[in-house]
């Protein structure tokens, strides 16, 4: 479901109305000067199971399918065979803005779940497209329901008519419902987390504000999230971490909403603020900024080449490499 659609969701015994929200204006990129301190994931070898495909596996591992294919020399049509052994680097910097709740970083299309001060898991998302971005800010889970009915707003009925499609007023629970089987509404007007009947859209900037999840992922998250759970939506295409033993990591994603940002200048400024300039391999920084592959690499001067060190050992997570 999307902010632009502003649907009505029918709860058992209650009609919940989500008001229409105007497209959020593009904000200038904030002056992020803080460092994170937890790096999770790491290098792993993964044996492909029967029925797995490249895109879904990449979403579950939190990596781009193009990177996964290139890393393992998988050619078109990019099919996986049961028993194949894939090399996957799931290293990522954990954006710990909250001790408890959900942190959503839009550029990396990822939701991070924290409980009682401990990072639990991350999930891939689809979020708002460039012309209708998902808003950032501090919110909370306001309502939740299983098997929602989507009441199609007039604007979408008009769009259906213009496209020559059948005009629907309501979509009951079932395979044709774009909300899927789960809905977690936030206090951001008209914005929520939900399942989807087009799971291949996850991992892309395609919605009008709402955040889609893989059906199995939201089925896992849904019972763990209570009404009132904090939700912080951030926009950080570049993350840096100062982890254990003073190791420095850098993770870069595409600046999909085209906020004002000088990537090289930002890294240099953060390094200056924290007294790290002389400890960083700047050639490696330049390479990572160019690649934008969404993987956390160590940039400490004199460290091993990217991809050879297990980042998990440098964080505070108790999860084993590949456990996501």
C-alpha positions, 0 to 999 in steps of 0.5 A: 500500500502507498501513501498516495493511495491512502486506502481504508483498512477494515479491521475486525469490528473497526473501520480505520481511515488513513488520511491522504498525505501529500508527497514529502518534499526533498530535504537537504542531506543532514550533517551526519557526524556520528559514527556507528560501532557495530558491524555484523555479518561477514564472509560465508559460503552458502549451499543453494537449496532446491527451489532457491532463486538469485533475487530472493536469496540476495534479499534474504542475505541483504545483498544486491543480486547483481553483486552476488552474481558477479562475485560467483561468476553466475551468467545469464539467465542467472539460475541457481542449481541445488548444491551450488556453493556461493561466496557471500559477504553479508558485512553491514554496519548496524544503524543503532539509532534505537535501543528498542524498535525498528530502524529503517534506512531508506537508501539501503532498503533495509529494516533493522529490528532491535529488542531490549538493546540488542540488534535482532535481525534485518529485513529487505524492503521496497520503499517509496520511489524517487518521485514519491519518497518515504518520509523520514522521522520518528514514528511508532506502530499505530495499528496492526491487522491480519488479512486486511481489506483494501478499500480503493481510494477514488484516485486509484479508481480513476487510474484504473479507469484511465488504464483500461483496467477493471475499476475496483472499490474494495479488494478483500483478503486474498492473492489479489490484495496488494497489502498481502496478509499483514499490515503494520501501520505507522504514525506517519500519515498513510504509511505502513509496513505490509506484505505484498502480492508482488514480492519481486518488487521488494528490493526496489524504490517503487512504492508511493511511500509505504514499505513492502516486505517479503511475505515470509519476513513480515509473517516473522516480524508481525507477532514480535512488534506491538502497537506503540513500538518506536519506528525511526526512518532515516536516510543514510546512504553512507555509514561509517563505524568505529568497531572493536580494536579501533577498526574503521568500516565504510558502507555505501549505497546509492543516493536514490533520492538525490539529496545534497551530498558530497560523499568524499567530503562527508567521509573526510569531515567525519574522519576529521571530527573523530580524529581518524584521518591518519588511520584511514586508507583513502584509496580504499575509501575512494574505491568503495564510494565508487562501487556503492555495493552496500557492503561494509568494508574495512578501511583501516590503514594497513588492513587486509584487502576488502572481503578478506576479513570477517566483519562479525568479529569486529561488532557486538552482535551475537549472531554468527556470520550468515545467520541472517 
